[in-house]
Amino acid sequence: EKKHVSNLARRVISKNLLPKVVQRVNELNILHFNFEFKRVFLKEASSMWGSCSEDHNINLNFALLFAPPDVMDSVIIHELVHLKHQNHGVEFWQLVNQAMPYYKQKKLWPKENAHKLGVLQTTEDEID
């Protein structure tokens, strides 16, 4: 029963907050990149904060709704850059740092607080 209530709550919260998340993804994209993407999804994931699909969908962990806004922004920027660079090469990090020069500071928050949000992240690569 607990799991069903938790799933229902997650779905209701996601449905209500997804438009604001999509708006933020659009704002950051327009401000920094103007890349094309299809859709944004909020998903429950135990080990990843975000991902970018081959279909150019951006997937964000539901737990980010409970993180500070600049932490969510850092994950959004990370995933937006994956629309252009599907790896973590030099060009990828250059674009991330142009958009968010303090990115390295923001990636500490998920590592230190993941357990509080039910995310089991242990390495930087698990952002995506």
C-alpha angles and dihedrals in degrees: 000000000000091000092050092050090047092050092047092049091048092051093048093047092046093049092050097044101036094087090056091048091049089049090053092048089052093047093051092043093051092044096051115012123003091215120163118246132164112215144348121227132189109215137177108241129168099206111018133069096197147343141191118223128218086249089061095252118144116222119196128187114252088227089069088075086073096045125091111279094246090055090054088047091054092053091046091051091047091054094043090056088053087065086071102026118034093193139054095252129140094274091051093054092044091058092044091051093046090055096040115016091182093053094119090058092050094052089064093067095065091047092051098040107030093103090057090058097043095255118132098206114157106162138039092245091064089074084088 
